[in-house]
């Protein structure tokens, strides 16, 4: 799963049906593959949006509030 997410992030044009078939072979069903793809794409979108707008990361929360 993580290799798929990494490939989708770094080289999305190289993701193919073979990659999806490998996830299925490893036991992921279509709903799980959909979720993996959606979450990966969403985080990539948010990262690019933040980078493009020059957003600073939020300060770390230490649970003292």
N, C-alpha and C positions, 0 to 999 in steps of 0.2 A: 504494500500500500504506500509506504513512504517513498519507495523508488518511483512509483507511478506519479505521486504528487510532486516529487522533485523534477521529474522529466517534464511534467505538465507546466511547471513553473519556469524551468530554465530553457527548455527547447520544445515549446508547445507544438510547433509544426512537425515534430518527429513522433508525436504520439499517434499510434495506429490501433487498428482493431486487434493486432497481436498483443498489445499491452493490456487491453480490456480482457482478452481471452486469458491472459496470464492471471489476472485478478480473479476471474471465474474459476480457473484451475486451482487457485489457492483457497477457494471457498467463499469468495465474496459474491453475493447475489446482485441482481441489477439495481435494486434499491440502494444497497451499500455503495456500489460503484457510482451511482448518481450522487449520493451524498459526498463521497470522497472528492468527486470532480467539482461539485458545487462549492464545498468549503474551500478547496484549493483555489478555485477561481475567485471567490469572494475575498479571501485574504490577499491574493495578488492584486486585485482591484483596489482594496483599501490601502495597501502599501504604495502602489503607484500614485494614487490620489494624494496621499499624504506627502510623498516625495515631490510630486509636481507642484503642490501648493506650499511647500516649504514648512509643513507642520512639524513642530517639535514634539518629540515623544512625551507622553504624560509622565510626571514624576512618579517614582516608585511609591507604592502604598505599603506602609509597614503595620497596618492594623491598630494604630494608636488613636484613631479618630472615632 
